[in-house]
């Protein structure tokens, strides 16, 4: 019953249009008044503050700022140009450029929304000029952006690692193979669709063009290497990596590409601050809900219920996939992580499922939700960029969503896809 009041209240308030952070706070306070009436409500404020009083969360703000700098400082444009010389000559060339550029940018932004904004603002107009339907262009940009939080760095993986007390670096490495798999399968889907519809083949400029584009983009292409290499090499922490990424982006955008002015820097700071405030408000409110879940032993009750339903890890993960695919259609990914992961973790531990494997699986589920109707934010973002109705973008997204779900199934039932690389690079946990 407590779970019904807490989660049911959250869903009800959200359906009435209450902003997500306040819906979480409202449901939590209502649960306190009903089930813990003697508790002073000052505790609620304390738990909201303690929910964001975590040093690694600074990485969220820093990676958001790095993503804004990437867009303002000409970094995105150089990456796209380089990708064009590498894969632009394949059938459906600009579609392949979109996917490859998204894969590279994913190594900087850590956010699906930042990835979509970066590639979409450049590639949707370019694909339209190249004869691709606007809805197809928007659909490919939004589904490619899902790689943003899978290929490291990843803001949702930072949140998950903090929740379950796992290594952020290990979570990052676990996302590499699934992220690359997504990219390869998306490019295969682009090739099949382009061949069927007769989309254009780009012109191969030769290795000279590739090397010229690589030289122009070398500083930008080094950004993911600096971030991930430093983390895995133990040179700096994830939070420090975010700060270094910001400084590096400022340096190359001002001194190398000379495209970042004071006004651009100011806009990047404001946009990053606004995005960080929205994320932290949700994280803080969800911290209160997480405390309630533990205090009222909702997670233990859920674990007991799951144990009565099944003792098979495979069946459990199948149920989790269905659940999170549905939840992701209606709920913000970070809020879903913070609300439901603590509820499910006792069952994950009891069934012997690796938390790193489980975390990657959950993040993929929730990112698919960002480009799934009816609420998927990326659908409306890209529809606005392409100036087409969201319904057309949804229809064109279906083959690419199929690819994302295929990747999800592979990750679910082949744990080595997420666990082999952390074991190889970082050793046993």
C-alpha positions as CSV (number, residue, x, y, z in Angstrom):
1,X,0.0,0.0,0.0
2,X,2.9,2.4,0.8
3,X,4.3,1.8,-2.7
4,X,0.9,2.6,-4.2
5,X,0.6,5.9,-2.4
6,X,4.2,6.9,-3.1
7,X,4.5,5.9,-6.8
8,X,0.8,6.2,-7.6
9,X,0.9,9.8,-6.2
10,X,3.9,10.6,-8.3
11,X,2.3,9.3,-11.5
12,X,-1.0,11.1,-10.7
13,X,0.6,14.4,-10.1
14,X,2.7,14.1,-13.2
15,X,-0.4,13.4,-15.3
16,X,-2.0,16.6,-14.0
17,X,0.9,18.5,-15.3
18,X,2.8,19.1,-12.1
19,X,6.5,19.6,-12.8
20,X,8.4,16.4,-12.1
21,X,10.5,17.6,-9.1
22,X,7.4,19.0,-7.4
23,X,5.4,15.8,-8.2
24,X,8.1,13.8,-6.4
25,X,8.1,16.1,-3.4
26,X,4.3,16.1,-3.2
27,X,4.0,12.3,-3.3
28,X,6.8,12.0,-0.7
29,X,5.3,14.5,1.7
30,X,1.9,12.9,1.3
31,X,3.4,9.5,2.2
32,X,5.1,11.0,5.3
33,X,1.8,12.5,6.5
34,X,0.0,9.2,6.0
35,X,2.5,6.6,7.2
36,X,4.9,8.7,9.4
37,X,2.7,11.4,10.8
38,X,4.9,12.0,13.8
39,X,7.9,13.0,11.7
40,X,8.7,16.7,11.5
41,X,8.5,17.9,7.9
42,X,11.9,19.7,8.4
43,X,13.3,16.2,7.7
44,X,12.0,16.5,4.1
45,X,14.1,19.6,3.4
46,X,17.1,17.9,5.0
47,X,16.9,14.9,2.8
48,X,16.4,17.0,-0.3
49,X,19.6,18.8,0.5
50,X,21.5,15.6,1.4
51,X,20.3,14.1,-1.9
52,X,22.5,16.5,-3.8
53,X,25.3,16.8,-1.2
54,X,27.5,14.4,-3.2
55,X,30.8,15.5,-4.7
56,X,30.6,13.3,-7.8
57,X,27.4,15.1,-8.9
58,X,29.5,18.1,-9.8
59,X,30.5,16.0,-12.8
60,X,26.9,16.5,-14.1
61,X,27.3,20.2,-14.3
62,X,30.7,20.0,-15.8
63,X,29.8,17.6,-18.6
64,X,26.7,19.7,-19.4
65,X,29.0,22.8,-19.7
66,X,31.4,20.8,-21.9
67,X,28.5,19.9,-24.2
68,X,27.5,23.6,-24.5
69,X,31.1,24.6,-25.2
70,X,31.3,21.9,-27.9
71,X,28.3,23.4,-29.7
72,X,29.3,27.0,-29.3
73,X,33.0,26.6,-30.1
74,X,33.0,24.9,-33.5
75,X,33.9,21.5,-32.1
76,X,30.7,19.8,-33.4
77,X,31.2,21.1,-36.9
78,X,34.8,19.7,-37.1
79,X,33.7,16.3,-35.9
80,X,30.8,16.2,-38.5
81,X,33.2,17.2,-41.3
82,X,35.6,14.5,-40.3
83,X,32.8,11.9,-40.1
84,X,31.7,13.0,-43.6
85,X,35.1,12.2,-45.2
86,X,35.2,8.8,-43.5
87,X,31.7,7.4,-44.2
88,X,30.0,9.9,-46.4
89,X,30.6,7.9,-49.6
90,X,28.5,4.9,-48.4
91,X,24.9,4.5,-49.6
92,X,22.9,6.9,-47.4
93,X,26.1,8.8,-46.7
94,X,24.8,11.7,-44.6
95,X,22.9,9.2,-42.5
96,X,26.1,7.4,-41.7
97,X,27.8,10.7,-40.9
98,X,25.0,11.4,-38.4
99,X,25.6,8.1,-36.6
100,X,29.4,8.4,-36.6
101,X,29.3,12.0,-35.4
102,X,26.9,11.0,-32.6
103,X,29.3,8.3,-31.5
104,X,32.2,10.7,-31.3
105,X,30.2,13.4,-29.6
106,X,28.9,10.9,-27.1
107,X,32.5,10.7,-25.8
108,X,32.2,14.4,-24.7
109,X,28.7,15.3,-23.7
110,X,27.4,12.4,-21.6
111,X,23.8,13.5,-22.3
112,X,21.3,12.3,-25.0
113,X,19.7,15.7,-25.2
114,X,23.1,17.5,-25.6
115,X,24.1,14.9,-28.3
116,X,20.8,15.4,-30.1
117,X,21.1,19.2,-30.0
118,X,24.6,19.1,-31.3
119,X,24.2,16.7,-34.2
120,X,20.6,17.7,-35.0
121,X,21.4,21.4,-35.4
122,X,24.0,20.5,-38.0
123,X,22.9,17.3,-39.6
124,X,19.1,17.8,-40.0
125,X,19.5,20.8,-42.3
126,X,22.4,19.1,-44.2
127,X,20.4,15.9,-44.7
128,X,17.4,17.9,-45.9
129,X,19.7,19.7,-48.5
130,X,21.0,16.2,-49.5
131,X,17.5,15.0,-50.4
132,X,16.6,13.0,-47.3
133,X,13.1,13.5,-45.9
134,X,13.0,15.8,-42.9
135,X,11.2,13.3,-40.7
136,X,13.8,10.6,-41.5
137,X,16.6,13.0,-40.7
138,X,15.0,13.9,-37.4
139,X,14.3,10.3,-36.5
140,X,17.9,9.2,-37.1
141,X,19.3,12.1,-35.1
142,X,17.1,11.4,-32.1
143,X,17.7,7.7,-32.0
144,X,21.5,8.1,-32.6
145,X,21.5,10.5,-29.6
146,X,20.7,7.5,-27.4
147,X,24.4,6.6,-27.6
148,X,25.2,9.8,-25.7
149,X,24.7,8.3,-22.2
150,X,25.9,4.8,-23.2
151,X,29.3,5.6,-24.7
152,X,31.3,7.2,-21.8
153,X,31.1,9.7,-20.2
154,X,27.5,9.3,-19.1
155,X,25.5,11.5,-16.7
156,X,22.9,8.8,-15.9
157,X,25.7,6.3,-15.2
158,X,27.2,8.8,-12.7
159,X,23.8,8.9,-10.9
160,X,23.4,5.1,-11.0
161,X,26.9,4.5,-9.7
162,X,26.3,6.9,-6.8
163,X,23.0,5.2,-5.9
164,X,24.4,1.7,-5.8
165,X,27.9,2.6,-4.6
166,X,29.7,1.2,-7.7
167,X,32.7,2.5,-9.5
168,X,31.9,5.2,-12.0
169,X,34.9,4.3,-14.1
170,X,33.7,0.7,-14.3
171,X,30.2,1.8,-15.3
172,X,31.7,4.0,-18.0
173,X,33.8,1.1,-19.5
174,X,30.9,-1.2,-19.4
175,X,29.0,1.0,-21.8
176,X,31.7,1.0,-24.5
177,X,30.7,-2.2,-26.3
178,X,26.9,-1.7,-26.1
179,X,27.4,1.9,-27.4
180,X,29.6,0.8,-30.3
181,X,27.1,-2.0,-31.1
182,X,24.3,0.5,-31.3
183,X,26.3,2.6,-33.7
184,X,27.1,-0.3,-36.0
185,X,23.5,-1.6,-36.1
186,X,22.1,1.9,-36.7
187,X,24.5,2.3,-39.7
188,X,23.4,-1.1,-41.0
189,X,19.8,0.1,-40.7
190,X,20.6,3.3,-42.5
191,X,22.2,1.4,-45.3
192,X,19.3,-1.0,-45.7
193,X,16.7,1.8,-45.7
194,X,18.8,4.0,-48.1
195,X,19.2,1.1,-50.5
196,X,15.5,0.4,-50.5
197,X,14.5,4.0,-50.9
198,X,17.3,5.0,-53.3
199,X,18.9,7.6,-51.2
200,X,22.1,9.2,-52.5
201,X,25.6,7.9,-52.4
202,X,28.2,10.5,-51.4
203,X,31.4,11.1,-53.3
204,X,34.6,9.5,-51.9
205,X,37.2,12.3,-51.6
206,X,40.2,9.9,-51.0
207,X,42.6,9.6,-48.2
208,X,43.9,13.1,-48.8
209,X,40.4,14.5,-47.8
210,X,40.2,12.2,-44.8
211,X,43.7,13.3,-43.5
212,X,42.8,17.0,-44.1
213,X,39.6,16.7,-42.2
214,X,41.4,14.7,-39.5
215,X,44.0,17.4,-39.1
216,X,41.4,20.1,-38.8
217,X,39.4,18.0,-36.3
218,X,42.3,16.5,-34.4
219,X,42.0,18.7,-31.3
220,X,38.2,18.0,-31.1
221,X,38.7,14.3,-31.7
222,X,41.2,14.2,-28.8
223,X,38.6,15.3,-26.3
224,X,37.0,11.9,-25.7
225,X,40.5,10.3,-25.5
226,X,41.6,12.9,-22.9
227,X,38.4,12.3,-20.8
228,X,38.3,8.5,-20.9
229,X,42.0,7.9,-20.9
230,X,42.5,10.1,-17.9
231,X,39.8,8.3,-15.9
232,X,40.9,4.8,-16.8
233,X,44.6,5.7,-16.3
234,X,43.9,6.9,-12.8
235,X,45.2,10.3,-13.7
236,X,42.0,12.0,-12.5
237,X,38.6,11.3,-11.1
238,X,35.3,11.5,-13.1
239,X,34.6,14.9,-11.6
240,X,38.1,16.2,-12.4
241,X,37.6,14.8,-15.9
242,X,34.6,17.0,-16.3
243,X,36.5,20.1,-15.3
244,X,39.4,19.1,-17.6
245,X,37.0,18.6,-20.5
246,X,35.6,22.1,-19.9
247,X,39.0,23.7,-19.8
248,X,40.2,21.8,-22.9
249,X,37.1,22.7,-24.9
250,X,37.6,26.4,-24.0
251,X,41.2,26.3,-25.1
252,X,40.6,24.6,-28.4
253,X,37.5,26.7,-29.1
254,X,39.3,30.0,-28.4
255,X,42.9,29.4,-29.4
256,X,42.6,26.7,-32.1
257,X,39.3,27.2,-33.8
258,X,38.8,30.9,-32.6
259,X,35.0,30.5,-32.6
260,X,34.2,31.0,-28.9
261,X,33.6,34.7,-27.9
262,X,32.6,36.1,-24.6
263,X,28.9,36.2,-25.6
264,X,29.1,32.5,-26.6
265,X,30.8,31.6,-23.3
266,X,28.1,33.4,-21.4
267,X,25.3,31.6,-23.2
268,X,27.1,28.3,-22.6
269,X,27.3,29.0,-18.9
270,X,23.7,30.1,-18.6
271,X,22.4,27.0,-20.5
272,X,24.6,24.6,-18.5
273,X,23.5,26.3,-15.2
274,X,19.8,26.0,-16.2
275,X,20.2,22.3,-17.2
276,X,22.1,21.6,-14.0
277,X,19.5,23.3,-11.8
278,X,16.7,21.2,-13.4
279,X,18.7,18.0,-12.9
280,X,19.7,18.8,-9.3
281,X,16.1,19.7,-8.3
282,X,15.0,16.3,-9.5
283,X,17.9,14.5,-7.8
284,X,17.3,16.3,-4.5
285,X,13.5,15.5,-4.6
286,X,14.3,11.9,-5.5
287,X,16.7,11.8,-2.6
288,X,13.8,12.3,-0.2
289,X,11.8,9.6,-2.0
290,X,14.8,7.3,-1.8
291,X,15.0,7.8,1.9
292,X,11.3,7.0,2.3
293,X,11.7,3.8,0.3
294,X,14.4,2.7,2.7
295,X,12.7,3.9,5.8
296,X,9.4,2.2,5.0
297,X,11.2,-0.9,3.8
298,X,9.5,-0.7,0.4
299,X,12.6,-2.1,-1.3
300,X,12.6,-5.2,0.9
301,X,8.9,-5.7,0.3
302,X,9.5,-5.5,-3.4
303,X,12.4,-7.9,-3.2
304,X,10.2,-10.4,-1.3
305,X,7.4,-10.0,-3.9
306,X,9.9,-10.6,-6.8
307,X,11.3,-13.7,-5.0
308,X,7.8,-15.1,-4.8
309,X,7.3,-14.5,-8.5
310,X,10.5,-15.9,-9.8
311,X,14.0,-17.1,-8.8
312,X,15.3,-16.9,-12.3
313,X,17.7,-14.0,-13.2
314,X,16.7,-14.3,-16.9
315,X,12.9,-14.0,-16.1
316,X,13.6,-11.1,-13.7
317,X,15.6,-9.1,-16.3
318,X,12.9,-9.7,-18.8
319,X,10.3,-8.3,-16.4
320,X,12.6,-5.3,-15.7
321,X,13.1,-4.6,-19.4
322,X,9.3,-4.5,-20.0
323,X,8.8,-2.4,-16.9
324,X,11.5,0.2,-17.7
325,X,10.5,0.4,-21.4
326,X,7.0,1.4,-20.2
327,X,8.3,3.7,-17.4
328,X,10.7,5.4,-19.8
329,X,7.8,6.4,-22.1
330,X,6.3,8.6,-19.3
331,X,9.0,9.4,-16.8
332,X,12.3,11.4,-16.7
333,X,15.2,9.0,-16.9
334,X,17.1,10.4,-13.8
335,X,13.9,10.4,-11.7
336,X,13.2,6.8,-12.8
337,X,16.7,5.8,-11.8
338,X,16.5,7.3,-8.4
339,X,13.0,6.1,-7.6
340,X,13.1,2.5,-8.9
341,X,16.7,1.4,-8.6
342,X,16.8,1.4,-4.8
343,X,13.5,-0.7,-4.9
344,X,15.0,-3.3,-7.2
345,X,18.6,-3.6,-5.9
346,X,17.8,-6.1,-3.1
347,X,16.3,-8.4,-5.7
348,X,19.3,-7.8,-8.0
349,X,21.7,-8.8,-5.3
350,X,19.6,-11.8,-4.1
351,X,19.5,-13.2,-7.7
352,X,23.3,-12.8,-8.2
353,X,23.0,-10.2,-11.0
354,X,26.1,-8.0,-11.4
355,X,25.1,-4.4,-10.5
356,X,27.3,-3.0,-13.4
357,X,25.4,-5.2,-15.9
358,X,22.1,-4.2,-14.4
359,X,23.0,-0.5,-14.5
360,X,23.9,-0.5,-18.2
361,X,20.7,-2.4,-19.0
362,X,18.6,0.2,-17.0
363,X,20.3,3.2,-18.7
364,X,19.7,1.7,-22.2
365,X,16.0,1.1,-21.3
366,X,15.5,4.7,-20.1
367,X,17.3,6.2,-23.1
368,X,15.0,4.3,-25.5
369,X,12.2,5.9,-23.6
370,X,13.5,9.4,-24.6
371,X,12.6,8.6,-28.2
372,X,9.5,6.6,-27.6
373,X,5.9,8.1,-27.7
374,X,3.9,9.6,-26.1
375,X,6.3,11.7,-24.0
376,X,9.7,11.1,-25.5
377,X,11.5,14.4,-25.3
378,X,13.8,13.8,-28.2
379,X,10.9,13.3,-30.6
380,X,9.6,16.8,-30.0
381,X,13.1,18.3,-29.9
382,X,14.0,16.9,-33.4
383,X,10.6,17.5,-34.8
384,X,11.0,21.2,-34.0
385,X,14.5,21.3,-35.6
386,X,13.2,19.6,-38.7
387,X,9.9,21.5,-38.8
388,X,7.8,18.4,-39.2
389,X,4.9,16.9,-37.1
390,X,6.1,14.6,-34.3
391,X,3.9,11.8,-35.7
392,X,6.1,11.7,-38.9
393,X,9.2,11.5,-36.7
394,X,7.7,8.7,-34.7
395,X,6.8,6.7,-37.8
396,X,10.3,7.1,-39.3
397,X,11.9,6.1,-35.9
398,X,10.4,2.6,-35.8
399,X,13.2,0.8,-37.6
400,X,15.8,2.5,-35.5
401,X,13.9,1.8,-32.3
402,X,14.0,-1.8,-33.4
403,X,17.8,-1.6,-33.6
404,X,18.0,-0.1,-30.1
405,X,15.7,-2.8,-28.6
406,X,17.8,-5.5,-30.4
407,X,20.9,-4.0,-28.6
408,X,19.0,-4.0,-25.3
409,X,18.2,-7.7,-25.7
410,X,21.8,-8.6,-26.5
411,X,23.0,-6.7,-23.5
412,X,20.3,-8.3,-21.3
413,X,21.1,-11.9,-22.2
414,X,24.8,-11.7,-22.9
415,X,26.3,-10.2,-19.8
416,X,29.8,-10.4,-21.2
417,X,29.0,-7.5,-23.5
418,X,29.0,-5.2,-20.5
419,X,31.3,-7.1,-18.1
420,X,34.2,-8.3,-20.3
421,X,35.8,-4.9,-21.0
422,X,35.8,-3.7,-17.3
423,X,37.3,-7.0,-16.3
424,X,40.0,-6.7,-19.0
425,X,40.9,-3.1,-18.5
426,X,40.3,-2.5,-14.8
427,X,40.7,-6.1,-13.5
428,X,38.4,-7.9,-11.1
429,X,36.1,-5.8,-8.9
